[in-house]
Amino acid sequence: MIEVQRVSKVFHTEKGQRVLAVNDIQLEIDHQEFVCLVGPSGSGKSTLLRLMEGLIEPTEGQVRVLGEPVRGPRSDAAMVFQEYSLMPWRTVLDNVTFGLELRQVKRAEQKKQAMALLQRFGLQDFSQCLPYELSGGMKQRAAIARALAVSPKILYMDEPFGALDAYTRYQMQQDLIDYWVADKRTIVFVTHSVEEAVFLATRVILMSPHPGEIVADYAIDLPYPRNRWCDKFGAHFKEILQRLDEVSRQ
């Protein structure tokens, strides 16, 4: 589904300094995988995600999706950011239908698809609200619904639950897993939380501090729904956290 082929990315500061953000990344992600990228701050997780999405171009190497080089954002992929990025002047319903409008879907069908998603995420009674009237968790549900409205083959998510309180974050994790188990889209998800990664992912990719490189690749062989208190969950969590601690100290 996604091939990252020997990709490196260099940024230049205002003073002309050269900053190597990610270095020689080689990664393949299969159809319907749920992959979490974890690592310390400065490991290039978000940079790698943006390279996959086509929001930025690699300095070296190439990203391919379905065999085609990525040269910009694709119509069959969607991104969810930590910031809710909802348009404040549009209702929840009109935010969710935005991508469908760009695809010139008929208004009646836009509303039908959007309302089905809002119902799935418990927002059907808030369809006519403006974003400022919603809680943080509700805003992020709306942002995810907007991304899903265009039926993306790939969903990129950059720390989408990072700004939420603990219980809302837990609820959102459950909502996302329910969606993924039902629809099995390919998801690439950036998080700082090892526990969140083990709870969500079929596979966890661990990245090193600056410059970002892949140092470990873990298959999470746990059934869904997952039990945070079982021994196997604890074993995965401990293994990844210990390795994260090691690479953070290097």
Stockholm file with secondary structure:
# STOCKHOLM 1.0

chainA/1-250         MIEVQRVSKVFHTEKGQRVLAVNDIQLEIDHQEFVCLVGPSGSGKSTLLRLMEGLIEPTEGQVRVLGEPVRGPRSDAAMVFQEYSLMPWRTVLDNVTFGLELRQVKRAEQKKQAMALLQRFGLQDFSQCLPYELSGGMKQRAAIARALAVSPKILYMDEPFGALDAYTRYQMQQDLIDYWVADKRTIVFVTHSVEEAVFLATRVILMSPHPGEIVADYAIDLPYPRNRWCDKFGAHFKEILQRLDEVSRQ
#=GR chainA/1-250 SS CEEEEEEEEEEECTTCCEEEEEEEEEEEECTTCEEEEECSTTSCHHHHHHHHHTSSCCSEEEEEETTEECCSCCTTEEEECSSCCCCTTSCHHHHHTHHHHHTTCCHHHHHHHHHHHHHHTTCGGGTTCCGGGSCHHHHHHHHHHHHHHTCCSEEEEESTTTTSCHHHHHHHHHHHHHHHHHHCCEEEEECSCHHHHHHHCSEEEEECSSSBCEEEEEECCCCSSCCTTSHHHHHHHHHHHHHHHHHHHC
#=GC SS_cons         CEEEEEEEEEEECTTCCEEEEEEEEEEEECTTCEEEEECSTTSCHHHHHHHHHTSSCCSEEEEEETTEECCSCCTTEEEECSSCCCCTTSCHHHHHTHHHHHTTCCHHHHHHHHHHHHHHTTCGGGTTCCGGGSCHHHHHHHHHHHHHHTCCSEEEEESTTTTSCHHHHHHHHHHHHHHHHHHCCEEEEECSCHHHHHHHCSEEEEECSSSBCEEEEEECCCCSSCCTTSHHHHHHHHHHHHHHHHHHHC
//
